[in-house]
Amino acid sequence: MSTVEKPGRGSRRRDLIVGDVLDAATDLFAVKGYDATSLQDIADAVGVSRPALYHYLSSKEDLLVMLVERVSKDLADVIEELRNRSDLAPTEKITLLTEQLVQQRAEHPSQFRILDRSEMMLPEEAGAVHARAKRQVLRETIAIIEEGVKKGEFVPVDARTAALSLLGMCNWVAWWARPADAVEVKAIVDTVAALARRMLCVPESGDGVSGPAGLLSEIRDRLDRLEPLI
């Protein structure tokens, strides 16, 4: 008896295989270099024949295009959707944004590192998509921070500088994180998200008041402690 494939099952399977191909390829690029890595090397690493690999890509350039789609464009679209959600407060948005970025960098560090190093090698169209996605992520992050400042959830900061600092912290995870399992990934994600909130959020005062009133209370408290030292 034949089985009927459920809608989307083939697409999910393809996504999993493409993910395996990208992970194997970027690991090889990191060790051997992009130019020295062949499609046969990638096929061997994934455990498929070279003809089977051609079902998913026809050249190494295709891998760079796939990286742009997964690491840059898809993530930028997710963050834009997140920024537009009216059911979330700015603190929730900045937490989810940070978690999205850090999880991708921690789970697939080679993908981000290779794309970062290969920007000048991208095909023209993919390079343009990548550049737009980077600008989009920065723009949406700035918008979330500005919203948080306006609503009194975030301390008054230069939104662009704060956004670049936050994104730099998230992206740097790809260069140092080597998590062995999902538990370590979660610990990294939770820690960096907590640091993002510490950087941006108005601290709660001792009486639990937050927002502008809490910030004013915090300033007064610090001034009271400083006055005897002047």
C-alpha positions in Angstrom: 0.0 0.0 0.0 1.4 3.4 -1.0 1.6 6.2 1.5 0.4 9.7 0.9 2.9 12.3 1.9 1.4 15.0 4.1 1.5 18.6 2.8 4.7 20.3 3.7 6.5 17.0 4.7 8.7 17.1 1.6 9.5 20.7 2.2 10.5 20.1 5.8 12.7 17.2 4.7 14.4 19.3 2.1 15.0 22.1 4.7 16.6 19.5 7.0 18.9 18.2 4.3 19.8 21.7 3.1 20.6 22.6 6.8 22.9 19.5 7.0 24.6 20.5 3.7 25.1 24.1 4.9 26.6 22.9 8.2 28.9 20.5 6.5 30.0 22.9 3.8 30.7 25.8 6.2 32.7 23.5 8.5 34.8 22.5 5.5 35.2 26.1 4.4 36.4 27.0 7.9 39.1 24.2 7.8 40.1 24.0 4.1 39.0 27.4 2.8 36.2 28.2 0.3 38.4 27.8 -2.9 39.9 24.4 -1.8 36.6 22.8 -0.9 35.0 20.8 -3.7 31.4 19.7 -4.1 32.6 16.1 -3.7 34.1 17.1 -0.3 30.7 18.4 0.7 28.9 15.3 -0.6 31.3 13.0 1.3 30.8 15.0 4.5 27.0 14.8 4.2 27.1 11.1 3.2 25.4 11.4 -0.1 26.6 10.9 -3.7 27.6 13.9 -5.8 24.7 13.4 -8.2 22.3 13.4 -5.2 23.9 16.7 -4.0 22.9 18.2 -7.3 19.2 18.0 -6.3 20.0 20.8 -3.8 22.7 22.9 -5.4 24.8 23.0 -8.6 27.8 25.1 -7.5 29.5 26.4 -4.4 28.0 29.8 -5.2 24.6 28.3 -4.5 25.7 27.6 -0.9 26.5 31.3 -0.4 23.1 32.2 -1.8 21.5 29.7 0.6 23.4 31.2 3.5 22.1 34.7 2.6 18.5 33.3 2.6 18.9 31.5 6.0 21.3 33.7 8.0 20.3 37.1 6.7 17.0 37.4 4.9 14.9 35.0 6.8 16.1 36.3 10.1 15.5 39.9 9.0 11.9 39.1 8.0 11.3 37.5 11.4 12.7 40.5 13.2 10.5 42.9 11.1 7.4 40.9 12.0 8.5 40.9 15.7 8.9 44.7 15.7 5.4 45.1 14.2 3.6 43.0 16.9 1.3 45.2 18.9 0.7 42.6 21.6 4.3 42.8 22.8 6.0 45.4 25.0 9.4 46.8 23.9 11.2 44.7 26.6 9.6 41.6 25.3 10.5 42.5 21.7 14.1 43.2 22.5 14.3 39.9 24.5 12.9 37.9 21.6 15.1 39.7 19.1 18.2 38.9 21.1 17.1 35.3 21.6 16.5 34.8 17.8 19.9 36.2 16.9 21.9 34.4 19.6 20.3 31.1 19.0 21.1 31.1 15.3 24.7 32.2 16.0 25.2 29.6 18.8 23.6 26.7 16.9 25.2 27.4 13.5 28.3 29.4 14.2 30.2 28.4 11.0 27.3 29.6 8.9 27.5 33.1 10.2 31.3 33.2 10.2 31.7 32.0 6.6 29.0 34.4 5.4 30.7 37.3 7.3 34.0 36.4 5.7 32.6 35.9 2.2 30.6 39.1 1.7 32.9 40.2 -1.1 32.5 36.8 -2.9 28.7 36.9 -3.0 27.0 36.9 -6.4 25.7 40.4 -7.1 22.0 39.7 -6.4 22.7 37.7 -3.2 25.1 40.4 -2.1 22.4 43.0 -2.5 19.9 40.9 -0.6 22.4 40.4 2.2 23.2 44.1 2.4 19.4 45.0 2.6 18.8 42.3 5.3 21.6 43.8 7.4 20.2 47.3 7.1 16.7 45.9 7.9 17.9 44.2 11.1 19.6 47.4 12.2 16.6 49.5 11.3 14.1 47.3 13.2 16.4 47.1 16.3 16.6 50.9 16.4 12.9 51.1 16.1 12.3 48.8 19.0 14.8 50.7 21.2 13.2 54.0 20.3 9.8 52.6 21.1 11.1 51.4 24.5 12.6 54.8 25.3 9.4 56.6 24.3 7.3 54.4 26.5 9.7 54.7 29.5 10.8 51.1 29.5 14.3 51.8 28.3 16.8 54.3 29.6 17.4 57.3 27.3 20.1 56.3 24.9 21.2 57.0 21.4 19.2 54.3 19.7 21.6 53.6 16.8 24.6 53.2 19.0 22.6 51.0 21.4 21.4 48.9 18.5 24.8 48.4 17.0 26.2 47.5 20.4 23.4 44.9 20.9 23.8 43.4 17.5 27.6 43.2 17.9 27.2 41.4 21.2 24.8 38.9 19.5 26.9 38.4 16.4 30.1 37.8 18.4 28.6 34.7 19.9 29.4 33.0 16.5 33.1 33.5 17.1 33.4 32.1 20.6 30.4 29.8 21.4 31.0 26.1 21.0 27.9 24.6 22.8 27.9 20.8 23.0 24.1 20.5 23.4 20.8 22.3 23.6 21.2 23.0 27.3 24.3 25.0 26.7 22.7 26.9 23.8 19.8 27.8 26.1 22.2 29.0 28.8 24.0 31.2 26.3 20.7 32.6 24.9 19.3 33.4 28.3 22.6 35.0 29.5 22.9 37.3 26.5 19.2 38.2 26.6 19.6 39.2 30.2 22.6 41.3 29.4 20.5 43.1 26.7 17.8 43.9 29.2 20.4 45.1 31.7 21.8 47.4 29.1 18.5 48.9 28.0 15.8 48.6 30.6 15.1 51.2 33.3 16.2 49.6 36.6 13.5 48.9 39.1 13.7 51.1 42.2 13.8 49.5 45.6 10.0 49.9 46.0 9.4 48.0 42.8 8.5 51.1 40.7 9.7 51.0 37.1 9.4 53.3 34.1 10.2 57.0 34.3 9.2 57.2 38.0 11.5 54.3 38.8 14.4 55.9 36.9 13.9 59.3 38.7 13.8 57.4 42.0 17.0 55.6 41.1 18.7 58.9 40.2 17.6 60.5 43.4 18.8 57.5 45.4 22.2 57.7 43.8 22.5 61.4 44.3 21.7 60.9 48.0 24.5 58.4 48.3 26.9 60.7 46.4 26.2 63.9 48.3 28.1 62.9 51.5 31.2 62.3 49.4 31.2 65.8 47.8 
